Amino acid sequence: MSLIQKYNVAAPRYTSYPTVPYWNNAGFDIASWQALVQQSFHATNNTEGISIYIHLPYCEKLCTYCGCNKYITVNHGVEEPYISTLLKEWQLYLGLFGKRPRIRELHLGGGTPTFFTPENLHQLVTGIFKGADVLKDASLSFEGHPNNTTEAHMQTLYDLGFRRMSLGIQDFDIRVQEIINRIQPYETVARVMQEARAIGYTSINFDLVYGLPLQTAASVKDTINQVMQLQPDRISFYSYAHVPWVKGVGQRRYSEADLPKDEEKRALYDLGKTMFAENNYTEIGMDHFALKDDPLYNAFTNGTLHRNFMGYTDHHTSLMIGLGASSIGDSWYAYAQNEKEINAWQRLVNNGQFPVVRGHILSREDLLLRRHIHALMCTFETTWNKADTQCDAIIEGLQRLQEPEKDGLVIVHPKKVTVTMKGRPFIRNICMAFDARLWQQLPQSQLFSNAI
């Protein structure tokens, strides 16, 4: 059996620990969430500042590969009520803080943030900034769909301090674009890039996906060659997560017979990784690549890379406030997720209530394991020299790493685990060894996408 076949099992992506399916919702309440937000805010606002993630869920068309929480509509009358509710939710947190927050990072995600008009995005961002201080080195970013990201969108956000944007490319092959219902010609993406560079954006990310239906080595190679002509500063090269049992009708438009399997899928990643390296992109953590003048590369090399529900970032903040339907917040000591259904979320906020409907308060063991999994995901190693970094779950994790160590994926030292270059493609499997909550209650059905 090959390593690909051996380790291609369902595994979390570890944007958090514990992962969402293993949250102890019964032990969570909103009052505790509020208290832990206040604790984190008052401990770190003056040093780290805070991060804000704003979920903008609307899209005009359904992309069949997508696993995000989204709402499909062509009715743009939904924009203003949604933004009004977002700003009311922000006021609830401002009241909780009791003093002006210092914004270190703000990200507009979706859905499709550029579904909203430039004017409405301006209203949203200025409303967030009112009552807050934006740090000089703050990272302000947004996700854009090339088909509806206009020069006016980019100029409006640039004038507000945004310097980073992420474009969802996925694949340039027309056959793949048609089956995933996301047709966007190269010329459209090139136009957006040209306008963004002319405006002054300094960090542009492309999202690419490998393992999509009908993809081949030739089509992926052609896509990456076209990407190289545009020279984004960062590239996120994600494994397609086929979870039709979760995402329903969209991912049932095609069958598993249309998807590259195991070694074939891994070969697509290896092809991309090789091509990125040939074009001076460095592998950053899991699934990410960056040029050496990008802040993400600097954070990786100096050991300050951070990972949260927004993915990899070059700023560490303990407190992340999630605004909007389905958005997740993180106080470091607790997680909380908002109501997913838009109308229900709006009703809660408009009644003056925090729209949180589930969450998890981290135990001492959770906090220790979170640090170790975070270190593995960001630096490919973790240590436990001090007593306050040790727990019984680490011993159990080391036992589970015996087989990966035999396979050359990790090196286990007395007080340290290092992921080898051979092991980096299997980082999800390696982190899973330390996932005490998963091993305490192994899933009876598939919760996660496969690791490869």
Order of alpha helices (4+ residues) and beta strands (2+ residues): alpha-alpha-beta-beta-beta-alpha-beta-alpha-beta-alpha-beta-alpha-alpha-beta-alpha-beta-alpha-alpha-beta-beta-alpha-beta-beta-beta-beta-beta-alpha-beta-alpha-beta-alpha-alpha-beta-beta-alpha-alpha
